[in-house]
Structure formats: structure tokens, C-alpha cells
Amino acid sequence: MIAHAFPPEGNAGVYRPLRFVRHLPTMGWNASVISLDTHCYERYDPGLLGLVPSDTEVIRVRSRDPWQSIQERRGQRIQKKTYMRLW
């Protein structure tokens, strides 16, 4: 399965592929999921990882979305500035 959003992302687009992957083993299928490898989540929910079946292979690939890359760098800069102000 190819899923743009997959746990630990917690936005609304995660739930359909997650439910689908959870039901595949009961039908005799072994699932593999290809999803984005990101360091910046809209809604980080590590609890959703516990719902992914243990035998499901999750393959993370880098995003080639330039806007996402810009936003990640911007977030890192803001976090660094905020940290520096605390000291």
C-alpha cells in the first residue's frame, strides 16, 4: 500500500489506510506500507503506532516536496531561536 500519511502522523488522512492495513492479516494478506519519512508532523500521535500490526512492514521514503522542506527548515530555525532566548 502507498499511503501519504501513516502513523505516527495523527491527522484525519491516516485512519483509512490504518484500518485497511489492520484488516488485511485476517484475510490472509501480509501488508507492506510505503509512506513519507518526515521529521515534522502536523499532529504527532505515537499511540497510533501501537495499532499497526507487528508483521506489517513500513517503508519510509524521503519527501521531494520543496514546500515541506522549507517549512521543516523554518520550524528548526524558530525552535533554535526560541531555545537561544531561554538562555
Secondary structure, DSSP 8 states (H G I E B T S, - for coil): -B-SS-TTB-SGGGHHHHHHHHHTGGGT---EEEEEE-S--SSB-GGGGGGS-TT-EEEEEE---HHHHHHHHHHHHHHHHHHHHH-
